[in-house]
Amino acid sequence: MIKDFVSPAFPATGSATAPLHRERWPALADRGLAISLALFLFALPLAYITAVREILLGAAAFFWLAAMGIRRRILIPRTPLDLPLLCLVAVSFISLIWAVNPAYSFKEIKGELLKGCLVFYLAAYSAGRPERLPAIWLILVCGNLMMVLYAFWDFWQAGGNLAGYYIRAGSLHAGYGEFGTYLITVFPYLLILTLERQFLSKKNRVGLLALLALNLLAIYITFGRAMWIAAAAEFFLIGWIGNRKKILLGAMAGLLLFMVFIPRTVCLHGERLSVSASGTSTAVGGTAGDLLDIWKLAFQYIQERPFQGIGFGRSSFSEAFPEFRAQHQPMLWHAHNTLLDFAFQTGIQGLVALLWVMGVAGFHCFRRGRQAFDPWVRNFSLASGVMVVGFLIRNFFDDFFVDDNALMFWFLIGTALGSSKIQSWKTL
């Protein structure tokens, strides 16, 4: 093993100073990048290890820069998202002009948007190797198994039950909202992998089907109604695109049974719509009624100042509208809708840029999901397109396009778009 790393000009004498082959340096840099990104992906859903994720992301960036230095060229892959992402970053910086707290907004742009772009391009560059996609899928499966098993254990230990929403599954994530968003993000990859018989033995396929069932139950015990809708949409979309009638019929039957047998207390969360005047709401058990108030406020503000945002970052809302915050429950510290939040924070131009990013990402993932030569690329791309739809549906009722949920989104989209290189390599 040691002689593989020793130059022919230096016999394998055990000397630690023998230089490496220059030909091996790029491969070692790429391997270091792949390992760092693999560990980063596995660690993303785990709360309270932010420092570990930062170290792994820093290591990945280091190996990427090292590969550029060794090859003496820029290794930033060209992707369909280059121009949309540039516009999104530009309008976010422009929002600093009117930001209620420019320092906070600048910090959020760096910590959320620029970091997300870094993850996207790191994943896109690393994914251009045929062996990377199966490894990423394996990490998703193993990480998901750990997350759902811990979710069930923690849920029952806390005294949770299937007929009440007061205790919700959060697993090793930061809470039920983050955990539910994670499940919606990963679910399409598990479902499509289960349907592809050529990738799995019969035994492994049965195990993956069991994991899929556990994911559906885990989505339920988050008691997040937006997650239920998103999971149903992903199920239907995969069945429709893949022309799988059994999937469609099963999804329809499952949805019907779910609607019939779901406890009313779980479905309604004890909420009632606002009955108050002048755009404020009475305190209720959840956010359903008050969300109407905050959405009305958002639309009114956008109509008055369509191109003038309040500054990037969800907390800008609390500083911009202290009176609204004082009259409503603590949970309403932002618009609880990713599209509205972007429009609120960066103006209509920010909303257009975000929709451009999502639209281009979904379009190219679906297109490559039909045209790609390599079956791994084809299925990963299709799963990514479905994930974009589910992610948007889930975030229409809240805003978890932040932190590790956003980084996982950028990682998977970058992998899907970057893996298109595999097709060209195989056809040479």
Residue, then its C-alpha position, 0 to 999 in steps of 0.5 A: m500500500i505504501k509504495d503506491f504513494v511513493s515516487p519511482a525516484f525514491p525507493a520504498t525505504g520507509s522514509a516519510t519524506a518521500p514525495l507523492h506522485r504529482e499525478r496522485w495529487p489531484a486524485l487525493a484532493d478529489r478524494g478528500l473533497a468527497i469524504s468531507l462532503a459525505l460526512f457533511l451530508f450525514a451530519l446535516p440533520l443532526a442538531y447541536i453539532t454546527a461546529v462539526r458541520e462548519i469544519l467539514l464544509g471548511a475541509a471540503a472547500f480546502f480540498w476544492l481549492a487545493a484541486m484548483g491549485i494543483r490543476r492550475r485552473i478554475l474548477i467551478p462547474r457550469t450549471p443551469l442555475d448560474l444566472p438565477l443564483l447570481c440574480l438571487v444573490a444580487v437582489s439580496f444584497i440590494s435589499l441592504i439599502w432598505a434593511v431595518n437592520p443592515a448588519y443582521s441582513f448582511k450576516e444572514i446573506k453570508g450565513e444562509l445564501l452564500k453558504g448555500c451557493l458554496v454547498f451547491y457548487l461543491a456538490a455539483y463539482s464532486a458529483g461528476r464521478p460515476e461512483r459518487l451517486p450510489a455513495i450519496w444514496l447510501i448516506l441518505v438511506c443510513g442517515n434516514l434510518m437513524m433519524v426515524l428510529y430515534a424519532f420513534w424512540d424519543f416520541w414514545q419516551a416523551g409520552g406521544n400518542l397517535a391521536g394527539y398533537y401536543i407531543r411531536a416527533g423531532s428526532l435528532h433535528a432541531g424540532y418537528g418542523e425541521f425534522g418534517t422538512y428533512l423527511i419531505t426532502v429525503f422521501p422522494y429518493l427513498l421512494i424512487l430507489t425502492l421502485e428500481r429493481q435493478f439497483l437492489s436485491k429482493k432482500n434489500r428492497v424489502g428492507l427499503l420498503a419497510l424504511l419507506a413505511l417508517n418514513l410515512l409514519a414519522i411524517y405523520i407523528t410530526f403532526g405537520r399538516a404541510m408535511w402530509i400534503a407535501a408527502a402526498a404530492e410527492f407520492f402522486l408525482i412519482g406515480w404519474i411521471g413514472n407511469r406507475k398505476k399501482i403507485l397512484l392507486g395505492a396513494m389514492a387508497g392511502l389518502l382516502l383511509f387517512m382522511v377517514f380515520i385521522p382523529r379530528t383533534v390531530c387534523l384541526h389542532g384545536e384551532r379556529l379562524s380569526v373572528s376579530a376586526s382590523g386585521t388582528s386575531t384572537a389568541v388560538g391554539g396554533t397558527a392557522g387563524d393568525l397566519l391569515d393576518i400575517w399574510k394579509l399584512a405581507f400582501q398589503y406591504i408588498q402592494e405599497r412598496p413592491f420593490q422595497g424589502i425590509g432586509f434579508g433574514r426572517s428576523s427582520f420582520s420583528e424589527a419592521f413590525p413591532e406592533f403586529r408582533a405585540q398583538h400576536q402569538p410569539m410564533l408569528w415572528h416571520a411570514h411563515n411562507t418562504l415565498l412571502d418571506f422573500a418578497f417581504q425581505t427583498g421585494i418582488q424582484g427577490l420573489v421572482a429570482l427565487l421562483w426562477v431558481m426553483g423553476v430552473a432547478g425543477f425543470h432541468c432535474f425532470r428533463r434529465g430524469r427522462q433523458a439521462f443515459d446513466p440510470w443512477v443519474r436518471n433516477f437521482s435527477l427525477a427524485s430531485g425534481v420531485m423534491v423541489v415540488g415537495f419542498l416548495i409545498r411544505n414551505f408554502f405554509d412555513d419557512f424552513f428554507v434556512d439552516d441545514n434544511a436549506l443546505m441539504f436542498w442545495f446539496l441535493i440539487g447541486t448533486a443532481l445537476g452536477s451528475s449530468k457530466i457522468q452521461s457525457w463521460k459514459t458516451l465518450 
